[in-house]
Amino acid sequence: MIPVPSGVRVWLAVGRTDMRRGMNGLALQVQEALGRDPHAGDFSVFRGGRGDLIKILWLADVLARIAEHPAHRLDDLLPWNWRQQSADASRAA
């Protein structure tokens, strides 16, 4: 079970998706086909050609930073904290 925080939007890509696509390919599809920002914190769900697989794209930039983020501060990367930090950083700039 994947816990989805309240307020997170889930976008379903209709049609079939080539499951050989990696995260960059799916992020590009989110931008081009769905017209959405793949780093906005939304779930983007893709269905495989045979209908038996799905891929979910969610916070790819946060997942990439997890390995180097201090373990005692992993809560900073949760969607509800991450969005708040992004807003605080843009106000401070």
N, C-alpha and C positions, 0 to 999 in steps of 0.2 A: 504494500500500500504506500502510495506517495502522498504525504500530507501536503495539501495545497492551502497556503495561507488565505484568509478571507481577503477579498479585494483583488486577487490575482485574476486576470482575464485569461480565458482559454480560447485559443484560435485553432479551428480545425481546417486543415488544408484539404479541400475536396479534390477528388480525383486520385490518381495513383502517383506515388513518389518512388523514384529510383533509390532503393535502400543502400546502394553503394555510395551514395553521397555522404560526405563527412559533415562535421559541424559547420565548416565554412560554406559548403554548398547549400546546406539547409538554411543558414543565416541569410544567404543571398536570395533564396526562394522566399523567405519571410519578407525581405525588403521589396522584391520585385512583384511577387504574386499577391501577397497579402497587404502590401503597402504599409508595413509595420516596422518598428525598430526592434531588431532581434535582442537588443540589450535593455529593453524597457522593463523587464521583469515579468513579462507575460509568458504563459505556456503556449508553444506552437506544436501541434500534434499532426504528424504525417502518417499516411497509410501506405503500406507496401503494395506492389503491383498485384500480388496474389490475394491480398486481403487478410493475410495471417500474421502480419508484423506491423508494429507501429514504432515510430521514433518520436521522442519528445525533446524539443529544444527549449532549454530554460536556463537563463543566466550564465551563458557560456563564459563571459568574462570573469564572473565571480568564481566559477569552477576552476578556471585556469589559475587563479591566484591562491586557491586553497592550500596547495602544497607549500608555499612560501610564507603563508600568513601565520603569525604566532598562535599556537594552540590555545592559549588562554584568552585569545581575542576572536575566536571563530564566530561568536555571536555578531560581530560587526558585519559579517558577510551575509547574514540572513536578509531576505528581501525587504522586510519592514524596516530594518536598521540601515540597510544599504541605500534605500531610497532616501531616508532621512539624511544620511551623511552626504549624499549627492546634492541634495537641496541646500544643506548647510554650507558645503564647499562652494557652490555657485553664488550664494549670498555673500560669502566672505571675499570672493574675488573681485 
